Amino acid sequence: MNEGFLTKKDLKDFANNSAGLISKAVNGMVKKGYTDAQIGSRLEDLADDLLLTSKYWQRSAREVQASITQQKAAGQWLTETQ
């Protein structure tokens, strides 16, 4: 979703209003001329990312860092190239 229509401030501002965040993202894509199919695809990508990371949102920072370290050691952490 990092295509210029959401900022870190938006993420913080909409922390308790996920529908507002999605609305802002969709409106940003509309302004950039995205088609309905492109918007749907971007939202699907976002949903996939959130699904893959949902367990992290419920855990403490220490647990998350331990998991990241473990994944990196096992070669499961994606690199920038991947």
Helices and strands as residue ranges (DSSP letters): H 8-13, H 18-31, H 36-57, H 61-73
